[in-house]
Amino acid sequence: MQWRLPVQNELLRHTGIVFTGMLAVHLLNLLFQMAVSRALPAAEYALLAAFLGFLMIVQHPLTTLTTALSRYSQLLVQAGRAGDIKRLLIKWLLLTGLPALALGSFLAAGHRLVMGWLHLDRPEPVLVAGLILPALFWAAVLNGAGQGLQLFKWCAAAAASGALLRLLLGAGLVWFWVPACGWAMLGHGVGLYTAVAVLAIGCYWTLCRAPRSQETLPHLRQFMAQGLLVQLAFAVLMTADVILVKHFVPTDTEFAYAATLGRLVVFLPSAIVPAMFPKVVAHGTGTTDQERVFQQAFRWTLAFVVASVVAVAGLARPLALILFGINDPSLYLIRLIQAMAAVMGLTALLNILLHYHLAQRRFAPTWPVVGCAAAYLGASFIFHATAWAIVAAAATTHAVATVVLWYSCCSRAR
């Protein structure tokens, strides 16, 4: 098998592959949201959104592991050591099993604490969330290797098959069995494990004949330790809204719908990040070509963000009808959808800026993201009388983090 570093113009082709896969996944996820939102009572759907938000907060820091494996897998490819990625994969699949088991056990043991914080009257959703955790950790490992090897077709196939199982099982259970949050989450978990299995097959198929060397494997711990807090902070900025509103304003059942629709904005730009990342990997001093790849990726992201925000904000009323069956959405819901679309647009821009810095191993410029996440939580704990206060805190901190990271990129380019 011939391994080579992709040329700059492959960004468009690989983005197209990722986008096609993500389009299929997104359509399946929209069908899932449409089905469960109609089958579940409003309170149960708000609970489901809160738990999916919790899983996202766990999952997103794990993109530090994905990022690290993508980075070092690509460096091994550049060094002609693609076969050593097999050793790297086995090592980290084993290492991630322990924290996944520990976190799942913590949820099981402390389920009453979680139930009280989210105003739950039963433990099943908490226990199902604990069972899902190993899939999140293993998916992070396999996605990292897949991105580093630029197996974008396999990554797309894995995500699409997982989304299909999620739709069929999760929506099927709440429609034909019991309309409860826990059953929808069970389908979500089965979909995640399916995606993990498909991606594992793809990595094995690609690497099974690649020769291994006896050289030492790269150490990921330092990179991960520095990136973990930043990724956790980004996860808080991106997904904490539904959890904060569920805790502080439990009577607001409309916010979950607005948050779900607002996240449509992230769909188009998110296809660019995994296609860009392995092409801008460097030891700290990037090349001119890598700078051009980043600029091209950022321009596309900005264009997609503007188009998506305008579309979601302008079509808020028909989208609420199509996705959730809400015939006459309140003005409050319409305004929330438009506000969340704008906030998620900032999230998409912040995402590509953050990953460019991580690809080039520049951690110092990313620390403002941690400060903004802390400010977001602090403001929400002080001002939380309505969902609007939490949205305002999210918008302000997102804007500050995005401007600061963009300025650091501009300063370095000069």
Beta strands, then each sheet from edge to edge (+ up, - down):
end
